[in-house]
């Protein structure tokens, strides 16, 4: 790590009365955030530099969400206060930092190690997360377009399409991305038909996590879920969007309750069975409107993947991302057909 960065981070930690005992370790770095781990006299801590989500009010709301989740029994990392009793440190009036306790754990497995127990714990955690997120006092400033904002998502894709036009002649990946967007635009335009306002009004909206990926759920050596992290994208949205993302992650990990089963349709069936059985033990069961809208979450999620991808001409790995998006698009129609069949089945009564 360069000396200027090291000096900056040490100055931030001084607001907490903390002196690093060893070199500060870079955990992750992107255009959105920088995350560092540091060993101190108070134990190992995580230092997060918020680059993109640099609204002080937004971060205050994230901290309030973290506190509320802890009160509801949702395992999260504890935010530390600085010497001014503030959970957020402003450095040179332009950079925002949050310091939390370090939680030891391994990410949710995304291979043949993913078990029914893993999925059940995450589903129950999301149920408690959504329950805490029904608090009307929690009003997170949105950083992303909501899943039910069809017009906003369509407009974003159209803007992105115009930006890519200027790059397609000189960058093959830009041309490939543009082709994907052109193919996906009819799906975006048709979302308002399958997600009409009167149907969406019947769906439960809570503060959701909205970034359901393996690295945001940590498990200990005994496969117990010990922490849910990273609320950068949390917002008031449809709860079914979180549940769809979890099921999508399970399907792409080839989860199945049947040994040797090699069917994507069967994986959807088994994943949703485990997710809904455990989610609905804690939270209200999905209503008819939510089951109907759930199918459209496949298109919503794919379109968000397109819109959220930050195309970078200097990224040597952009072809890998484009390849993944192309595979997701190929799977999309089959996935929606499977979801339509599953969600059209009569929901089972939950006894508990």
N, C-alpha and C positions, 0 to 999 in steps of 0.2 A: 504494500500500500504506500502511495506517495506521502511524503512528509506533510504537504499542505492539507491533505484529507485527514491524516492522522491528527494533526494539530486542531483542525476544525472539530472533529469528533470529541477530542479530549476537552475542548472548551465547552461543548454542549454538555458533556458529562459533569463538568465542574458545577453546573447549575443544580445538580443532584447531590453534590458533595461526594462524588464518586471518582476514584483514581483507578484507572485500569491496572491490573496486575500483570498483564501480558499484552502482546500485540492484539489489536482489534481485528477480528476475522470477518471478511466479507462473506455474507451468506447468499445474498441475491442482489442483482443490480439490473435495472431496466429504466426505460423512459418514464415509468410510473413511480417507482419507489427504489430506495436503496435500503437494504437490511443488513445490519452488522451484529455479530455476537461479540461480547466482551466479558472477560473474567474480572471480577472486582471483589472487594472485601465483603460485599453483600451477596456474593454468589454470581453465577453467570446471568447476564442480562441481554435482552435484545433491544437494539437501538434502530428505530425506523425513521428514515428521512422521507417525508412525503413530498414528492416532486410534482406529480400531476394533480393529486387531490390536495391542493395547497390552500384550501379555504379553512380558516381558523374555526368558523362556525360549524362547518361540516365535520371537522375533527372532534370538536366538542360534542357533537351529536353522536359520533361513533363511540366516544368514551362513555357517554350516557347509555348507549345501547349495551356496551360491554358490562357496565354495572348492573343493568336491568337483567341481562342474561344470567349473570352470576347469581342474582337473587332468585331466579327461577330454576336454579340448579343446572344450568347449561355450563359445562366446563370450558372456560376461556382463560386467557392469560391476564394476570393482574397488572393494571397500568399504575406506574409509580408517579408520585407527585414531585415536582422540583422544589427548590428552596423557597419559592414564592407560593407554594401550595397549589400549583397549577399542573394539570396533567399533560399540557402541551408546552413545549419550549420554542419560543421564537428566537432564531439566531440571526443577528444582523438585520432584523425587521423584514426578512424576506423568505427565510427557510424555516420549515416547521418540522419538529422532531417529537416522537413519542417513545418513551422507554417502558418496557414491560419485563416482567419476570420471564426467564427462559424455561420452556417446558421440554423435557426430554421425551422423545417419542419418534416413532417411524410413521411415514405416511400410509394412508389406506392403500393396501395392495391393489395393483391393477393387472394381475396375472392369475395363474392358477392357485395362488395363495389367498385370493379373495374368497371369503367364506360367508355363509348365511349369517353367522354371528357378527361379522364386521358390518354387513349391510343393515342388520336389525338395529344395531347401536346407532348408526348414523341416521336411520329413519326416525328413531325415537328422539334423538337429539334435535332433528329438524322440527318435530312436533312441538317440543318445548320451546325451540327458537321462535316458531311462528306464534305460539301462545304468548310469549313475552312481547312479540312484535305487534300484538293487537292493541297495545297501550297507545292511546291517541295522543299522549304527550310526546311520544317519540316521533319526530318529524324530520327524517333524514333528508337533507338537500340531495336531490338525485345527481349522480355523476354519469349515469347511462340512461338511455331511452328505455322506458318500461316495456315489458313484453306485450302489454295491451295497447301501447301507443303505436298502432299500425301506421298511421300517417307519418309520424316522426321517423319510424324505421324506414319506410319507403323513401322519404325525402333524403335521409342520410345515405342510402344506397345510390340514389340518383346523383347526389353531390360527389360521392366517391367515384362513380362512373366517369364523371367529367374530369376529375383529377387524373385518373388512370389513362385517359385518352392522350394526355400530353406525354406519356411515358411508353406507350405500347410499341412504338416504332423502334426504340432503342433497347428495350428491356423485355425479353421473352416472358418473364414471370408476370410482368404487368399486363401483357397481352392475354396470358392464361387467366389471370385474375379477372380481367375485364370480360372475358368469355363466360366465366362463372356468373358474374353479376348479371350479364345480359340474359342468361338462362334462368336465373333466379328471380328476375324482376316480375314476371307474371305471377309467381307465387306470392310475392310481396303485395302486388296489386289485388290479389284475390283474398287476402287475409281478412279484409273488412267484411267480406261476405260470410266467411265461416266463423268470424268472431264479432258478431254484431253487438252494439252497445247494450241492448236489452239482455243479451245472454251474459255478457261480461259483468253486468250489474249483479248477477246472481252468484258470482264467484267470490270467494273469500279473499280479501286483500289484507296482507300483513306486511310487516317489515320482514323481508326474506334475505337470505345470505347472497344468493344469485351468482356465486362463483364456486359451484360445486365441482371441485377437482381434488384429486387424491392428496396433494400436499397441504390442503387446508384442514385435514382431519388427522390427528396424531394419536397413535396407539402405543401402549407400553408393551413390554416383552411378553405379557400374558394375554395380549390381544384385547386389552380393555381400552376403550376410547377415553383419552385423557384431556384432549383439548380441541376446540374448534377455533380457527384463527382466520385472520385476513378479512376484514369487513369493508374493504375499500369500495366494493360494488353494492353493498347492502342498500336497500331502498324499499319503499312501500310498493308492493307489486303482487301479482297473483301467486298464491302459495304453490299452485300446481307447477309453476316454472321450476322451483327448487326440486320438486319430486321428479319431474321429467329429467332434469340434468343428472340426478342421482341414478335413475334407471338407465340413462344413456351411457353413463360411465360404466355401470355393471355389464351392460350388453357388450360394450367394446372391450371389456375384460373377459368376455366369453363365460360369464357366470351361468351356471345351470344347477338345478337341484337333481338333475338326472345324470348319473355318471356316463361319460362318453358321448353325451348329446352334442351335436354339432350343428344346431339350427339356430339362426338368429331370431326367428319367430319364437322358438321355445325359450330362448334366453330372455326375451322381452316378457314372456308369460311368467317365468320363474322369478325374474327380478322384481316385477311389479307385485307379484304375490307376496314376496317377503317384505317389500317396502310398505305396501298399503296395510298389511296385517299388523305390522309393528307401529306404523305411524298412527293408525286409527285406534290403537289401544290407548293412545295418549291424547290425540286431538280429535276434533269432530270429523266423522267420515266425509269423504268427498260427496258432494251432492250431485244431482243429475246434470246440472249445467257444467260443473267442473269436470265431470267425466266426459262430457261432450267436447268441451274446450281443450281437454288434455291432448287430443289427437293433433290439434293445430300447433301445440307447443313444439312438435318436431320441426315444423317449418320455421316457427319463430326462432328457435335455437339456432338453426342453420343460418338464417339470415343475420342474426346477431354475430355469429362467427365471421361471416363475410364483412359486415360493417365494422367490427371491432379490430380486424386485422390491420395493423399499421404497416403498410407496404414500405419497405426501405430498400432503395436501390443498392445500398452497400451491404445488404444482408446476403451472405453466400449460401445461407440455408433456406432462402425463401421458397425454393422449389420443393423442399420437404413439406412446408406448410401448405403450398398449393396442392401437392399430391394428396395430403390428408383431406383437404376440403373437397377435392374431386371425388375421393372415395366416399365421404359423407354424403355428397349429393347423389351418388349412385345408390346408396343405401336408403335414401330418404323416402322414396315411394314405397319400398317394401316395408320400412319401419312404420310408416303411417297406416298401411293396410293392416299390419299386425296390431297396432294400437287401436284401430277402429274396431277390430274384432274383440280385443280384450276389454275395451271400455264399453262396448255395447252389451256385454254380459251383465246379467242381473247382479248388482252388488250384494255381497254376503252380509248378513246381519252380524254386527260386532258384539260379542258378549264379553263383558268385563266388569 
